[in-house]
Amino acid sequence: MEQEKSRTLREQKIRQWFAMWLEKRDSGVASLFAPDAVYIESWGPEYHGAAKIQLWFEEWNRRGQVKVWDILQFLHQENQTAVFWRFHCQMDDGTEQKFDGVSLIRWTEQNQIGLLQEFGCHIERYDPYEKGSVPVFRRQDAFWF
C-alpha cells in the first residue's frame, strides 16, 4: 500500500513538471527538485541545483514553447522512475522539434527529484533493410542528439 502511494505521488510530480512546461508557468521547481539535483538533457546541457534548473526553465520559456509533452508510460523500481514520452516544441526563431524520449529519475528520501537524465529518439523511424540485405539509409539532417 505504501509503495503504491509513493508511485502515485511520484507520477503526480512528474505530471506537474511536464504541465509546467506546457503552461509556461513555474508551479514548484523548488519543491519538485532537491536543492542539489542534477538535470541532464539528451543533447548535452547539464544543470546543477534546483536554482539552476529554475533559471533554465524560466529562460527557455522566454524563447520557446512546448506544444506537446505526452506521457506514454511509467516504470518504477525502488527509488527510480523511467518515463516514456512524446515531445514537440517550437522556438521563437521558427525551429520546431518532435521526438520521443525517456527520462530516468532518481528520487531522494523526501520524494524530490535528485537526478533526471533524458534520452531522445527520432520520431520518424524506418527499416533500412526493407528492400533487401543491403541497408538503404535516408539522407536527412541529424538531430542534435
Secondary structure, 3 states (H helix, E strand, C coil): CHHHHHHHHHHHHHHHHHHHHHHCCCCCHHHHEEEEEEEECCCCCEEECHHHHHHHHHHHCCCEEEEEEEEEEEEEECCEEEEEEEEEEEECCCCEEEEEEEEEEEECCCCCEEEEEEEEEECCCCCCCCCCCCCCCCCCCCCCC
